[in-house]
Amino acid sequence: MFIMNKMPLAKRAQILGLLVEGNSINATCRISGAAKATVLKLLADVGEACAKYQDENLRNLPCRRIQCDEVWSFVGAKKKNVPAHLQGVFGMGDVWTWTALCADTKLIASWMVGSRDGHAARTFISDLSERLANRVQLTTDGHKVYVDAVERAFGADVDYAMLVKVYGDDGAPKTPERRYSPSEFVCAQKQRIEGDPDPRHVSTSYVERQNLTLRMSCRRFTRLTNAFSKKIENHAHAIALHFMYYNFGRIHKTLRVTPAMQAGLTDHVWSLEEIAALVPEPVAKKRGPYKKNEQHISN
């Protein structure tokens, strides 16, 4: 068992490496030998530090094309199983992760954990707009709350289009092997909403591929397991850690550098030790020389 404030940096990096590669909390404990409370405390500390670092540094971004999407997950229990007295309480049941990805650098420029309503959309899009240095072409899916959110945040200073995908319904029952498979794809409709978006770049393919990366790399998003988040705070911490590693510490196969390097935010691939070191080391208390008549009082 390791004590958090005495855990070597290399051990902390090992634990973070296990988490960002899709291991559950319990699996991480078994592999690393750390206690569950220690792993959760490390996740909370590093998650907060990752969220703070990216909030401060993902600014004045050179993005030109942005794709947005929302990823479903749940905390505590699926919505239908949430106790009556907790129905409608945020942090129990359905939780959505809003993501904005730069199509050129593959950088996650902004994300937010919340509900899927208009208020969440306005908060998310407003945050995104404040991080961009240029006028962008923005593509979202057909979720109607985006229209008002984009209008409030960007006004006319955006080239915005929706990509609405249409799926058929063959009427066949959703058998177990088909339950998580989409219906047959029929077509994708491109709808201009604001400005002059280039139809060639009206797409959500990159951000949808990032959704897969999130589900593969963060165990809490894996379907049909008991690895789902039990607390909304830990859920948010895990997501912040995932995007820190994705943006700064993981080489993108197509770019051959990290998204943060491609966007000019850093000049090197961040190691897990660097990510762990975002949490400052505890400062040791200095003690003066012992005096023979010194009195010690404890409560």
Order of alpha helices (4+ residues) and beta strands (2+ residues): alpha-alpha-alpha-beta-beta-beta-alpha-beta-alpha-beta-beta-alpha-alpha-alpha-alpha
